[in-house]
Structure formats: C-alpha cells, structure tokens
C-alpha cells in the first residue's frame, strides 16, 4: 500500500517563520513518504536551505506492508517510523503539530488524503469503528486484525473498493489475498467478497491467477458492471448495499472514496475533482502560485498514488524548489514507480514503470511499463515476494534515514 502526500512551503503556519532576503526557508507539511523524502532531499539539494517538517504525529505508520499487520504476519511496530534520523542525519527541523494556515506571500505545498465520508451513505468516522477502513495505517489496522481473529470459521469478509483514483491501486486486492491466506490457515470455511466500483484493477490477471492457484473458491470479486459498486452501508447490521442487492458480512472492510487532505481544500489547492492540479515539472500548484503539491493529494498525470511515486515526485519537487530559490531553470524530470503486492507471503506480484513529462502531462515512457508475467514458477513468485520486502526496506531507508 502507498503513502501520504506532503505540503512544502515558505511562509507561516499558525506562527511566523521570520525570513530575510538572504534566507532560504522551506516548510514541509506532512511526514509521509512524500514529505519526509522532500525534506531530506531539499537539504541534499542545497545545504543552505533551512527545512522545517511539520507533522501531527511523532511516529509514522506506513501504509506499505500494513496488510501484513492486518493478517498477523508482522507487528505494528515493524512499520512504525520516527523522524529522528531526518533531524540528526540531515539537519531537518521537526515540529509536531497541526498546520492551520499558509502565508499567501510565501512558497507552499499541501498534504495527504482524506475520506469522502458523505459520498457513501451510512459511512462516517463513527461507522469506521465497526466497519474499519484501515486505509490510514495505525489503530484501524489493528482493529481490522482483531475483527479477523474474532470472526467465526465459515464467516464472510467483505472488502469494498471505491471509485478510482485512490491510494495504492493494488492495495485492496493484496489485502484480499493476505486475508484469504490467513483464513485458509485458521478459518478455512470462510470466504472473502470484494465489491468493486470498477470493472478492472491493477495487475488483475496476476491476482486472478494467484487466487485460482492459492485460494480456489475462497475469493469472489464483483465488478462495478455486475453490481459491485457500493451505494450504502449499515454498521449496525454489517450490511452493504449495491444496485444488485444487499450483502452481509461478519467483517466489513469499507475503503471509502478519497480526496486530497482537508487542509488542501481550506487553502484553495484542490479543484472540482477533489485533488490538486500541479505543473508536471515542478509540482507547483496551478491554482496558487508558489505552492508545490506532492504525493497522493496531487494530480500527477498517469502516475499512481503510490509510495514509490510519492518518493519520486518528492525528489523532483525538492530539486525544483532548490533551483527556483537559486533562480535557476527547472529541469525536465522523469519519474519511477514500482508497486509490489503479495498474494501470499511467498507469492509476489509487481508493477513498474518509468514516466516522463509529455504534452498531455506525466505519462509512461514507451516500452517502460510492465507487470509480473503470468504462469511463472513458485521460485519466481517467491523471488518477487522477497523483492517486495527488499523494496520496502530500501524505500523506508531512502525516505526516512
């Protein structure tokens, strides 16, 4: 699963950061993969830039690998990170608190995702206590894990998938796979029902092949054209409604529709889509000059909302800001995305691509987009599963240390 976006700014957030003409000061709001990476690489681009990272929480729980926590394969501590190494290794000042405003005279960028609770009848923050989304890693991740542990053998787990775009396109299907792995070992009479608003999904053929090989008859996927789109939920009865009827589960994982963080709305960065349009070269907002939006909250062409894309965007943005502060032209960037997903702890799938700036925005370069091949050996799948673990360790090190 993927990571949060970030806000990068020169200016004031609730209090004033004094700035002289000689100062180079940048404030990064939000410490997910995008924000942490941007803060680090701003310092690497120009050590004279004074970087302040503003983050609500003292620890960041990564969406990538959180499905391993949901299914009891890892503890939450394995995906919980701090910010000390950014401070000690790179001189980033870290301030814990909420950003409440942006000085319109300064440079800025905006953070993360939020949920469109009102877009799904019956769902709310209160309903999420019973029907967890677990799409922001942390307490919700552990709640969903406890519900799976308490579910009777023979029960049904329902996963609802919202309309695109949303954070981590392969994430719901990895979650379904690893839940099926858990159920096969512990509650083999149980089933997983995926109710999907869309008619296709990332690495679909690879997941379908894996489900048939590993969990025959255990996972059912209902596409939007066959009534998969969820229109209403009822937390009291644990039911979800679609155009084709109602479904009741023992555990209901509702992944709600998503948008850019509320902070982006407050400062006028998002458009009618709910996301933040940006320049494809610098990630400067097209709605507000001198504000740079990176990560999941931005509209970054064909780049998915993934941790790898957020990391790549953050580096491009960092060097663009350094160039602008030095009054140098911004270069023509390229981006890398790599998404790994696990169908089981020893069965990996991957999607990778190289993207460039085109007349129509950011798009895959010709011949530079691919997914895991089908009909490969168990050894090949195990290697991709190991690659997934190695990728996680590497991106964490690159972003947070």
C-alpha positions as CSV (number, residue, x, y, z in Angstrom):
1,X,0.0,0.0,0.0
2,X,1.0,3.6,-0.6
3,X,1.9,6.8,1.2
4,X,0.7,10.2,2.1
5,X,1.3,13.4,0.3
6,X,3.0,16.5,1.7
7,X,2.9,20.3,1.8
8,X,6.1,22.2,1.1
9,X,6.1,25.9,1.8
10,X,7.9,29.1,2.5
11,X,5.7,31.1,4.9
12,X,3.8,30.9,8.1
13,X,1.7,28.1,9.5
14,X,-0.1,29.2,12.7
15,X,3.0,31.2,13.6
16,X,5.5,33.2,11.6
17,X,8.9,31.9,10.5
18,X,10.9,35.1,10.1
19,X,12.6,35.4,6.7
20,X,15.2,37.8,5.4
21,X,16.0,38.1,1.7
22,X,19.2,36.1,2.3
23,X,17.3,33.2,4.0
24,X,16.2,30.1,2.2
25,X,13.5,28.6,4.3
26,X,11.1,25.8,3.3
27,X,8.4,24.3,5.4
28,X,7.2,20.8,4.6
29,X,3.8,19.9,6.0
30,X,3.1,16.2,6.4
31,X,5.7,13.5,7.1
32,X,4.7,10.6,4.9
33,X,6.8,9.2,2.2
34,X,6.4,12.4,0.1
35,X,7.0,14.9,2.9
36,X,9.9,13.0,4.5
37,X,11.7,12.4,1.2
38,X,11.2,16.1,0.1
39,X,12.6,17.4,3.4
40,X,15.7,15.2,3.1
41,X,16.4,15.9,-0.5
42,X,15.9,19.7,-0.1
43,X,18.8,19.6,2.3
44,X,20.8,17.4,-0.1
45,X,20.0,19.7,-3.0
46,X,21.2,22.8,-1.1
47,X,22.5,22.6,2.5
48,X,21.8,26.4,2.8
49,X,18.1,25.7,2.7
50,X,16.6,25.7,6.2
51,X,13.9,22.9,6.2
52,X,11.2,22.6,8.8
53,X,8.9,19.5,8.7
54,X,5.6,19.9,10.4
55,X,3.9,16.6,11.3
56,X,0.9,15.9,13.6
57,X,2.2,12.6,14.9
58,X,5.6,11.7,16.4
59,X,5.5,8.4,14.5
60,X,4.5,7.5,11.0
61,X,2.9,4.1,10.4
62,X,3.5,3.1,6.8
63,X,0.6,2.1,4.5
64,X,3.0,-0.2,2.6
65,X,3.2,-3.5,4.5
66,X,0.2,-2.7,6.6
67,X,-1.7,-5.6,5.1
68,X,0.9,-7.9,6.7
69,X,-0.1,-6.4,10.1
70,X,-3.8,-6.8,9.3
71,X,-3.2,-10.5,8.8
72,X,-0.9,-11.0,11.8
73,X,2.2,-11.6,9.7
74,X,4.0,-8.6,11.3
75,X,3.5,-6.4,14.4
76,X,2.6,-2.8,14.0
77,X,6.0,-1.8,15.4
78,X,7.6,-3.3,12.2
79,X,6.0,-0.5,10.1
80,X,6.2,2.4,12.6
81,X,8.9,5.0,11.9
82,X,10.2,8.2,13.6
83,X,11.8,11.3,12.3
84,X,15.0,11.5,14.5
85,X,17.2,10.4,11.6
86,X,16.0,13.2,9.4
87,X,16.9,15.6,12.2
88,X,20.3,14.0,13.1
89,X,21.5,13.0,9.6
90,X,20.2,15.9,7.5
91,X,19.5,18.8,9.8
92,X,15.8,18.9,9.2
93,X,13.9,20.7,12.0
94,X,10.9,18.7,13.1
95,X,7.9,20.4,14.6
96,X,5.0,18.3,15.9
97,X,1.6,20.0,15.5
98,X,-1.1,20.9,13.0
99,X,-0.6,23.4,10.2
100,X,-3.5,25.8,10.4
101,X,-2.9,28.4,7.7
102,X,-0.5,29.4,4.9
103,X,1.0,32.9,4.5
104,X,-0.2,33.8,1.0
105,X,3.1,35.7,0.4
106,X,5.2,32.7,0.8
107,X,6.0,29.4,-1.1
108,X,3.9,26.4,-0.2
109,X,2.6,22.7,-1.0
110,X,-0.3,20.6,0.6
111,X,-0.7,17.1,2.2
112,X,-2.1,13.6,2.1
113,X,-5.6,12.2,1.6
114,X,-8.9,12.4,3.4
115,X,-12.0,10.4,3.1
116,X,-15.2,11.5,1.4
117,X,-17.5,10.0,4.0
118,X,-20.5,11.8,2.7
119,X,-20.1,10.1,-0.7
120,X,-21.1,6.8,0.8
121,X,-24.4,6.7,2.6
122,X,-24.2,5.4,6.1
123,X,-20.4,5.7,6.5
124,X,-18.7,8.0,8.9
125,X,-15.9,8.2,11.3
126,X,-18.2,6.6,13.9
127,X,-19.2,3.8,11.5
128,X,-15.5,3.1,10.9
129,X,-15.2,1.9,14.5
130,X,-17.4,-1.1,13.4
131,X,-16.6,-1.2,9.7
132,X,-12.9,-0.2,9.7
133,X,-11.3,1.2,6.6
134,X,-7.7,0.5,7.7
135,X,-6.6,2.7,4.8
136,X,-4.7,5.0,7.1
137,X,-2.3,2.7,8.9
138,X,-2.3,2.6,12.7
139,X,-5.2,1.9,15.2
140,X,-7.5,1.0,12.3
141,X,-5.0,-1.6,11.1
142,X,-5.0,-3.4,14.5
143,X,-8.8,-3.1,14.7
144,X,-9.3,-4.9,11.4
145,X,-6.8,-7.6,12.5
146,X,-8.8,-8.2,15.8
147,X,-12.0,-8.5,13.9
148,X,-10.5,-11.2,11.7
149,X,-9.2,-13.0,14.7
150,X,-12.7,-12.9,16.4
151,X,-14.6,-13.9,13.2
152,X,-16.1,-17.4,13.3
153,X,-14.9,-20.1,10.9
154,X,-17.3,-20.0,8.0
155,X,-17.8,-16.3,8.1
156,X,-17.6,-13.8,5.3
157,X,-15.1,-10.9,5.0
158,X,-16.4,-8.1,2.7
159,X,-14.0,-5.6,1.2
160,X,-15.5,-2.6,-0.6
161,X,-13.3,-0.8,-3.2
162,X,-14.1,2.8,-4.1
163,X,-14.1,4.5,-7.5
164,X,-10.6,5.5,-8.7
165,X,-8.4,7.3,-8.0
166,X,-7.5,6.1,-4.6
167,X,-4.3,5.5,-2.6
168,X,-2.4,2.3,-3.6
169,X,-4.3,0.8,-6.6
170,X,-3.2,-2.8,-5.9
171,X,-3.8,-2.5,-2.1
172,X,-7.4,-3.8,-1.8
173,X,-6.5,-6.9,-3.8
174,X,-3.3,-7.6,-1.8
175,X,-5.4,-7.3,1.3
176,X,-8.0,-9.8,0.0
177,X,-5.2,-12.2,-0.9
178,X,-3.5,-12.0,2.5
179,X,-6.8,-12.2,4.4
180,X,-7.5,-15.4,2.3
181,X,-4.1,-16.7,3.3
182,X,-5.0,-16.1,7.0
183,X,-8.4,-17.7,6.6
184,X,-7.1,-20.7,4.7
185,X,-4.7,-21.5,7.6
186,X,-7.1,-20.6,10.5
187,X,-10.7,-20.5,9.3
188,X,-10.8,-22.5,6.1
189,X,-14.6,-22.5,5.7
190,X,-14.6,-18.7,5.3
191,X,-14.8,-16.5,2.2
192,X,-13.7,-13.1,1.0
193,X,-16.1,-11.0,-1.1
194,X,-14.7,-8.0,-3.0
195,X,-17.3,-5.4,-4.0
196,X,-15.6,-3.2,-6.5
197,X,-16.8,0.1,-8.1
198,X,-14.6,-0.5,-11.1
199,X,-14.5,-3.2,-13.8
200,X,-10.8,-3.8,-13.8
201,X,-7.9,-3.3,-11.4
202,X,-4.1,-3.2,-11.2
203,X,-2.3,-6.5,-12.0
204,X,-5.7,-8.1,-12.4
205,X,-4.6,-11.1,-14.4
206,X,-1.8,-11.8,-12.0
207,X,-4.1,-11.7,-8.9
208,X,-6.7,-13.8,-10.6
209,X,-4.1,-16.5,-11.4
210,X,-2.8,-16.4,-7.9
211,X,-6.3,-16.7,-6.4
212,X,-7.1,-19.7,-8.5
213,X,-3.8,-21.4,-7.5
214,X,-3.8,-20.5,-3.9
215,X,-7.4,-19.9,-2.7
216,X,-9.7,-21.7,-5.2
217,X,-13.3,-20.8,-4.4
218,X,-12.4,-18.6,-1.4
219,X,-12.3,-15.1,-3.1
220,X,-15.1,-13.7,-5.1
221,X,-14.6,-10.4,-7.0
222,X,-17.7,-8.5,-8.2
223,X,-17.0,-5.7,-10.7
224,X,-19.0,-2.5,-10.9
225,X,-20.8,-3.6,-14.1
226,X,-22.2,-6.6,-12.2
227,X,-23.3,-4.7,-9.1
228,X,-20.0,-4.3,-7.3
229,X,-20.3,-0.6,-6.6
230,X,-21.4,0.0,-3.0
231,X,-24.0,2.7,-2.5
232,X,-24.9,2.4,1.2
233,X,-23.6,0.7,4.3
234,X,-25.2,-0.1,7.7
235,X,-22.8,-0.5,10.6
236,X,-25.5,-1.9,12.9
237,X,-26.4,-4.8,10.7
238,X,-23.0,-5.2,9.0
239,X,-24.6,-4.9,5.6
240,X,-23.6,-3.1,2.4
241,X,-26.0,-2.3,-0.4
242,X,-25.3,-2.3,-4.2
243,X,-27.5,-1.9,-7.2
244,X,-27.7,-5.7,-7.3
245,X,-28.8,-6.1,-3.7
246,X,-27.5,-6.4,-0.1
247,X,-24.6,-8.3,1.3
248,X,-24.0,-9.1,5.0
249,X,-20.5,-9.8,6.3
250,X,-19.0,-10.9,9.6
251,X,-16.2,-8.5,9.0
252,X,-16.7,-5.5,6.7
253,X,-13.7,-3.5,5.5
254,X,-15.1,-0.3,3.9
255,X,-12.4,1.5,1.9
256,X,-14.2,4.9,1.3
257,X,-13.9,7.3,-1.7
258,X,-10.9,9.6,-1.3
259,X,-9.7,13.1,-2.0
260,X,-6.9,15.5,-1.1
261,X,-6.5,16.3,2.5
262,X,-8.9,18.8,4.1
263,X,-6.0,21.3,4.5
264,X,-5.7,21.4,0.7
265,X,-9.4,22.4,0.5
266,X,-9.0,25.1,3.1
267,X,-6.2,26.9,1.3
268,X,-7.8,26.5,-2.2
269,X,-5.4,23.9,-3.7
270,X,-8.0,21.3,-4.8
271,X,-10.3,21.5,-7.8
272,X,-13.7,20.0,-8.5
273,X,-12.2,16.5,-8.7
274,X,-11.2,16.8,-5.0
275,X,-7.5,16.6,-5.9
276,X,-4.8,19.2,-6.5
277,X,-3.7,20.0,-10.1
278,X,0.0,20.8,-10.5
279,X,2.7,21.7,-13.0
280,X,4.3,18.4,-14.2
281,X,7.8,19.8,-14.0
282,X,8.0,21.5,-10.6
283,X,4.8,20.3,-8.8
284,X,3.8,23.9,-8.3
285,X,0.1,24.2,-7.9
286,X,-1.8,25.5,-11.0
287,X,-4.3,27.2,-8.6
288,X,-1.9,29.0,-6.3
289,X,1.5,30.4,-7.2
290,X,4.5,29.3,-5.1
291,X,2.7,26.3,-3.6
292,X,4.1,22.9,-4.5
293,X,1.9,19.8,-4.0
294,X,3.3,16.3,-4.0
295,X,2.2,12.8,-3.1
296,X,-1.2,11.3,-3.0
297,X,-3.1,14.7,-3.0
298,X,-1.7,15.9,-6.3
299,X,-3.0,15.2,-9.8
300,X,0.2,13.8,-11.3
301,X,-0.9,12.6,-14.7
302,X,-0.7,8.8,-15.1
303,X,1.4,8.3,-12.0
304,X,-0.5,6.2,-9.5
305,X,-0.9,7.2,-5.8
306,X,1.8,5.0,-4.5
307,X,4.7,5.3,-2.1
308,X,7.3,4.9,-4.9
309,X,5.6,7.6,-6.9
310,X,5.4,9.9,-3.9
311,X,9.1,9.3,-3.3
312,X,9.9,10.1,-6.9
313,X,7.7,13.2,-7.0
314,X,9.3,14.5,-3.8
315,X,12.8,14.3,-5.2
316,X,11.7,16.2,-8.4
317,X,9.9,18.8,-6.3
318,X,12.9,19.2,-3.9
319,X,15.3,19.9,-6.7
320,X,12.8,22.1,-8.5
321,X,12.4,24.3,-5.4
322,X,16.2,24.4,-4.9
323,X,16.5,25.6,-8.5
324,X,13.8,28.2,-8.1
325,X,15.3,29.6,-4.9
326,X,18.7,29.8,-6.7
327,X,16.9,31.4,-9.7
328,X,18.0,28.6,-12.0
329,X,15.7,26.9,-14.6
330,X,13.8,23.8,-13.5
331,X,14.9,20.7,-15.5
332,X,12.7,18.2,-17.4
333,X,12.1,15.4,-14.9
334,X,11.5,11.7,-15.2
335,X,9.8,9.6,-12.6
336,X,9.9,5.9,-11.4
337,X,7.1,3.9,-9.9
338,X,7.3,0.4,-8.6
339,X,4.4,-1.3,-6.8
340,X,4.8,-4.7,-5.1
341,X,1.9,-6.7,-3.9
342,X,1.8,-10.1,-2.1
343,X,-0.8,-12.8,-2.9
344,X,0.8,-14.8,-0.1
345,X,4.0,-14.3,2.0
346,X,5.8,-16.3,-0.7
347,X,3.9,-15.2,-3.8
348,X,4.8,-11.7,-5.1
349,X,3.5,-9.6,-7.9
350,X,4.9,-6.3,-9.3
351,X,4.1,-3.3,-11.4
352,X,6.8,-1.0,-12.6
353,X,7.3,1.9,-14.9
354,X,9.3,4.9,-15.9
355,X,7.3,8.1,-16.6
356,X,8.2,11.4,-18.3
357,X,6.7,14.8,-18.9
358,X,4.6,14.9,-22.1
359,X,2.3,17.4,-23.8
360,X,-0.6,15.7,-22.1
361,X,1.1,15.6,-18.6
362,X,3.1,12.9,-16.9
363,X,2.8,9.6,-18.8
364,X,4.6,6.2,-19.1
365,X,7.5,6.3,-21.5
366,X,7.2,4.0,-24.5
367,X,8.1,0.4,-23.6
368,X,8.8,1.3,-19.9
369,X,5.7,0.0,-18.2
370,X,5.2,-3.6,-17.2
371,X,3.7,-6.1,-14.8
372,X,4.7,-9.5,-13.5
373,X,4.4,-12.2,-16.2
374,X,1.8,-14.9,-15.9
375,X,2.4,-18.7,-15.5
376,X,5.7,-18.4,-13.6
377,X,7.2,-20.9,-11.2
378,X,6.9,-20.9,-7.5
379,X,10.6,-20.0,-7.3
380,X,9.9,-16.9,-9.4
381,X,6.9,-15.8,-7.2
382,X,9.0,-16.3,-4.1
383,X,11.7,-14.1,-5.5
384,X,9.2,-11.4,-6.2
385,X,7.9,-11.7,-2.6
386,X,11.5,-11.2,-1.4
387,X,11.9,-8.3,-3.8
388,X,8.8,-6.8,-2.2
389,X,10.4,-6.9,1.2
390,X,13.7,-5.5,-0.1
391,X,11.8,-2.7,-1.8
392,X,10.1,-1.8,1.4
393,X,13.3,-1.7,3.4
394,X,15.0,0.4,0.7
395,X,12.3,3.0,0.3
396,X,12.0,3.4,4.1
397,X,15.8,4.0,4.3
398,X,15.7,6.4,1.3
399,X,12.8,8.4,2.7
400,X,13.4,8.5,6.5
401,X,17.1,8.0,7.2
